[in-house]
Amino acid sequence: MGRLLDDLAGAIYDFLKFILKSISYLLAGGLIVGALMYIVVFFFSFMN
């Protein structure tokens, strides 16, 4: 019974770690792309 609980806890830990890492990559990518797009739009706003 202890081994089953240990495996279940490990599976839950791995799943939550995967979700957290995925969300972190998504937010980092959005921040990088958003910052670059803001700089491009800011630059082109002076050309108008």
GISULVEN-V829914 format. One record per residue. N is the residue number from 1. RES is the residue in one small letter. SS is DSSP state (@ for helix, = for strand, . for the rest). PSI is psi in radians with two decimals (999 if undefined). NEAR is the number of other ideal C-beta (glycine too) atoms within 10 Angstrom. Layout:
BEGIN
n=N res=RES ss=SS psi=PSI near=NEAR
n=N res=RES ss=SS psi=PSI near=NEAR
END
This chain:
BEGIN
n=1 res=m ss=. psi=-0.65 near=5
n=2 res=g ss=@ psi=-0.65 near=6
n=3 res=r ss=@ psi=-0.66 near=7
n=4 res=l ss=@ psi=-0.79 near=8
n=5 res=l ss=@ psi=-0.64 near=9
n=6 res=d ss=@ psi=-0.75 near=10
n=7 res=d ss=@ psi=-0.69 near=10
n=8 res=l ss=@ psi=-0.75 near=10
n=9 res=a ss=@ psi=-0.69 near=10
n=10 res=g ss=@ psi=-0.69 near=10
n=11 res=a ss=@ psi=-0.72 near=10
n=12 res=i ss=@ psi=-0.72 near=10
n=13 res=y ss=@ psi=-0.81 near=10
n=14 res=d ss=@ psi=-0.71 near=10
n=15 res=f ss=@ psi=-0.81 near=10
n=16 res=l ss=@ psi=-0.61 near=10
n=17 res=k ss=@ psi=-0.69 near=10
n=18 res=f ss=@ psi=-0.78 near=10
n=19 res=i ss=@ psi=-0.78 near=10
n=20 res=l ss=@ psi=-0.72 near=10
n=21 res=k ss=@ psi=-0.70 near=10
n=22 res=s ss=@ psi=-0.77 near=10
n=23 res=i ss=@ psi=-0.66 near=10
n=24 res=s ss=@ psi=-0.75 near=10
n=25 res=y ss=@ psi=-0.69 near=10
n=26 res=l ss=@ psi=-0.79 near=10
n=27 res=l ss=@ psi=-0.70 near=10
n=28 res=a ss=@ psi=-0.75 near=10
n=29 res=g ss=@ psi=-0.74 near=10
n=30 res=g ss=@ psi=-0.67 near=10
n=31 res=l ss=@ psi=-0.76 near=10
n=32 res=i ss=@ psi=-0.86 near=10
n=33 res=v ss=@ psi=-0.72 near=10
n=34 res=g ss=@ psi=-0.71 near=10
n=35 res=a ss=@ psi=-0.74 near=10
n=36 res=l ss=@ psi=-0.72 near=10
n=37 res=m ss=@ psi=-0.66 near=10
n=38 res=y ss=@ psi=-0.73 near=10
n=39 res=i ss=@ psi=-0.74 near=10
n=40 res=v ss=@ psi=-0.79 near=10
n=41 res=v ss=@ psi=-0.70 near=9
n=42 res=f ss=@ psi=-0.69 near=9
n=43 res=f ss=@ psi=-0.79 near=9
n=44 res=f ss=@ psi=-0.32 near=9
n=45 res=s ss=@ psi=-0.44 near=8
n=46 res=f ss=. psi=-0.33 near=6
n=47 res=m ss=. psi=-0.23 near=5
n=48 res=n ss=. psi=999 near=4
END
